[in-house]
Amino acid sequence: MELSWTDNAGANLWNIEFGQTGFTPTGTPTNAGITNPFIITGLNPQTSYDVYLQADCGNGDTSNWVGPFKFTTLPVNDTCAGAIPLTPDTDCNFVTYSNLGARIRYS
């Protein structure tokens, strides 16, 4: 997930802390000294996250943390090239479906 933001103060380095939505921030960066934009890797698919951001002003000075900023990762297999055919076998009918573009969960 690529994150980017607008800086109005001229900071060059940033700290971020992120976790699944609802986590309690500790004030300790998950990633420190990052640049804008920043790519977060290792995220779970179809999961909501909260991100907090802090400017690293240099010489040990930092801004206050701001956030949470929220985003949700895409579900697995949400691309045209990798769609998996789904073949339910209900009522002895053979019908092929695809999860391409699927966004709704039925229970």
C-alpha positions as CSV (number, residue, x, y, z in Angstrom):
1,M,0.0,0.0,0.0
2,E,1.5,3.3,-1.0
3,L,0.9,6.2,1.3
4,S,1.5,9.8,0.4
5,W,0.5,13.1,2.1
6,T,0.8,16.8,1.7
7,D,3.5,18.6,3.8
8,N,3.0,22.3,4.5
9,A,6.0,22.7,6.8
10,G,8.9,21.4,4.7
11,A,9.8,18.2,6.6
12,N,11.9,15.7,4.7
13,L,11.6,12.7,7.0
14,W,8.6,11.2,8.8
15,N,7.7,8.6,11.4
16,I,4.6,6.4,11.0
17,E,2.9,4.0,13.3
18,F,0.2,1.7,11.9
19,G,-1.9,-1.3,12.9
20,Q,-5.2,-2.9,12.3
21,T,-8.1,-0.5,12.8
22,G,-8.8,0.1,16.5
23,F,-5.2,-0.6,17.7
24,T,-3.9,1.6,20.5
25,P,-0.9,3.7,19.3
26,T,2.2,3.6,21.5
27,G,4.0,6.7,20.2
28,T,6.8,4.4,19.0
29,P,7.1,4.4,15.2
30,T,6.5,1.3,13.2
31,N,8.8,2.9,10.7
32,A,11.1,5.8,11.4
33,G,12.9,8.2,9.1
34,I,10.8,7.4,6.1
35,T,10.2,9.6,3.1
36,N,7.0,10.7,1.3
37,P,5.6,8.6,-0.4
38,F,6.1,5.4,1.6
39,I,5.1,1.9,0.7
40,I,3.8,-0.3,3.6
41,T,4.3,-4.0,2.9
42,G,3.3,-7.2,4.6
43,L,-0.4,-6.2,5.1
44,N,-3.3,-8.6,5.3
45,P,-5.8,-8.6,2.4
46,Q,-9.2,-7.1,2.9
47,T,-8.2,-5.6,6.3
48,S,-8.7,-2.1,7.6
49,Y,-5.8,-0.2,9.1
50,D,-5.1,3.0,11.0
51,V,-2.1,5.1,10.3
52,Y,-0.5,7.9,12.5
53,L,2.0,10.3,11.1
54,Q,4.7,12.4,12.7
55,A,7.2,14.8,11.0
56,D,10.9,14.4,11.9
57,C,12.1,18.0,12.0
58,G,15.7,17.0,12.7
59,N,18.0,17.6,15.7
60,G,15.7,15.3,17.8
61,D,12.7,17.5,17.2
62,T,9.4,15.9,16.0
63,S,5.9,17.1,15.5
64,N,2.8,15.9,17.3
65,W,1.4,12.6,16.0
66,V,-1.7,13.1,13.7
67,G,-4.2,10.5,12.8
68,P,-5.7,8.1,12.5
69,F,-5.9,8.0,8.8
70,K,-7.7,4.9,7.6
71,F,-7.4,2.6,4.6
72,T,-8.5,-0.9,3.7
73,T,-6.5,-3.3,1.6
74,L,-8.0,-5.0,-1.4
75,P,-9.3,-8.6,-1.2
76,V,-7.0,-11.4,-2.5
77,N,-7.4,-12.0,-6.2
78,D,-9.0,-8.7,-7.1
79,T,-7.3,-8.4,-10.4
80,C,-8.5,-9.4,-13.9
81,A,-5.4,-11.4,-14.7
82,G,-5.6,-13.6,-11.6
83,A,-9.3,-14.2,-11.1
84,I,-10.1,-17.6,-9.9
85,P,-13.1,-19.4,-11.4
86,L,-15.6,-20.4,-8.8
87,T,-17.8,-23.5,-9.6
88,P,-20.5,-24.1,-7.0
89,D,-22.3,-27.4,-7.3
90,T,-25.7,-26.8,-5.9
91,D,-28.9,-28.6,-7.1
92,C,-26.7,-30.6,-9.5
93,N,-26.4,-27.7,-11.8
94,F,-23.0,-26.9,-13.3
95,V,-22.6,-23.1,-13.4
96,T,-19.3,-21.2,-13.5
97,Y,-18.9,-17.9,-11.6
98,S,-16.0,-15.6,-11.1
99,N,-14.9,-13.6,-8.1
100,L,-13.6,-10.8,-10.4
101,G,-14.5,-7.5,-8.9
102,A,-16.3,-9.2,-6.0
103,R,-17.0,-6.7,-3.2
104,I,-20.1,-8.1,-1.4
105,R,-20.0,-10.9,1.2
106,Y,-23.2,-13.1,1.4
107,S,-23.8,-15.3,4.4
